């Protein structure tokens, strides 16, 4: 009778070498630098209890990565059958090595520099460590090129862990409680290294994403536009990739996203017309091509649970893929983004939203509410319990700035050179209108209508303008804002003409 092999051991939260000294140290159980089995079990229990105190799975993962814990072990915390979830993931053996059935999990650049892994590599006992070892760890992180913000986050995570261990008697002192001013960590007075994009650069990024390219499927092209447009609303990358189709809803008469931010706090992010159009175009194209993304039938919820931004197979998008997409687009955009292509990321567009809205004069309180900064919860808790009015959101201001930027990139009709200034402006506006009608782009149509309003001044629309307005009105599924702008243009009160603009006699 063939004996069955013993069951594989459950994965440890960190490297097994942490509890086993090299073979040349047979008496490692008495080595003060090694961790005994009982100490390891107690440390695992305390770590599990500490991380389970955070309701947000994202917070648990963030702390786990900073410490170097096994990601499957951290993900299992809080599950109904936690111990049964310690087994290997699909496509991995018990050590976490990919078996070939699924692609390997991409590790962070500084994964091996996490605290517990550093202790393992340097034979440092994590329960009897002193502040000198923590300082040496920080200096080695600095020498390895780790950014100051990442070093500060990891030190904060290690400090939170040791504070919990000290509270429960596992360690006598917290080794992270020392003067950190000489470690070169970021201070509040430091200038942020985040790139600040101009309005022209963001408009160029949007136009590059919308440009058809050989080898790029229409679904992926529409998805790229939707990703860039949604990031210009100030959402975090983790918030974007975590959105479901059911998170798109209407509140206070306006379409919005139900965004789950840090600490599982839910806020309302109103959609600009630019973002709503890009999202609708992407979802329509995706449903046309992918059966996995087809909306659910009445009475079913599968479609609503699917990711808002999905992979080709309908699964959630990895945040790293969004980083790669933005940098590919910036590289393809040419000279306009060449100097920032290697530093472009999702947070750059979030930063653009905040700075653009603030410079346009929007109340900072409303901007903080839009992007979900933590201070809104403490200073405006009552206000945030209800959905904010769209008039108090900065999305329209940012959209108008982007539309103004498009004016500077609109090609002029060379045949208008011989016309009068007013007629040339009207011809240029009509060209934009017809281009928008041909492409079906409501943003381009709104842009053309604004140019036409400026060109007409106090005049009524000419026959050529009437024909363009009629075509816009009768197009298939005209955008409500386009119809509203046409109605305002036809029945507007007379407005003063721009200085130097001739009127028709």
DASULRA-V766342 format. One record per backbone hydrogen bond with DSSP energy under -1.0 kcal/mol. CO is the residue of the C=O (numbers start at 0). NH is the residue of the N-H. If there is no record, write none. Layout:
co->(CO:CO)
nh->(NH:NH)
This chain:
co->(12:14:15:17:21:24:26:27:30:35:36:37:38:39:40:41:42:43:44:45:46:47:50:55:56:57:58:59:60:61:62:63:63:65:66:69:70:71:73:75:82:88:90:92:96:107:109:110:113:114:115:116:117:118:124:129:130:131:132:133:134:135:136:137:138:139:140:141:146:147:148:149:150:151:152:153:154:155:156:157:158:159:160:161:162:163:164:165:173:175:179:186:197:198:199:200:201:202:203:204:205:212:216:217:218:219:220:221:222:223:224:225:226:227:229:230:235:236:237:239:242:243:244:246:248:250:253:254:255:256:258:260:261:264:266:268:271:272:273:274:275:276:277:278:279:280:281:282:283:284:285:290:296:300:303:305:310:314:317:317:318:319:320:321:322:323:324:325:326:327:328:333:336:339:344:345:346:347:348:349:350:351:352:353:354:355:356:357:362:363:364:365:366:367:367:372:373:374:375:379:388:389:393:394:395:396:397:398:399:400:401:402:405:406:412:413:419:420:421:422:423:424:425:426:427:428:429:430:431:432:433:434:435:440:441:442:443:444:445:446:447:448:449:450:451:452:455:461:462:463:464:465:466:467:468:469:478:479:480:481:482:483:484:485:486:497)
nh->(69:17:18:34:24:27:29:30:33:39:40:41:42:43:44:45:46:47:48:49:50:51:53:59:60:61:62:63:64:65:66:67:68:114:115:73:74:75:76:78:85:91:98:95:92:110:112:113:117:118:119:120:121:123:127:133:134:135:136:137:138:139:140:141:142:143:145:144:150:151:152:153:154:155:156:157:158:159:160:161:162:163:164:165:166:167:169:168:176:177:182:189:201:202:203:204:205:206:207:208:209:215:220:221:222:223:224:225:226:227:228:229:230:231:232:233:239:240:241:242:307:246:247:257:255:253:250:270:248:268:266:263:264:260:258:256:275:276:277:278:279:280:281:282:283:284:285:286:287:288:289:293:299:304:245:244:313:310:320:321:322:323:324:325:326:327:328:329:330:331:332:336:339:342:347:349:350:351:352:353:354:355:356:357:358:359:361:360:366:367:368:369:370:371:372:375:376:378:379:383:391:392:397:398:399:400:401:402:403:404:405:406:408:409:415:416:423:424:425:426:427:428:429:430:431:432:433:434:435:436:437:438:439:444:445:446:447:448:449:450:451:452:453:454:455:456:458:465:466:467:468:469:470:471:472:473:482:483:484:485:486:487:488:489:490:500)
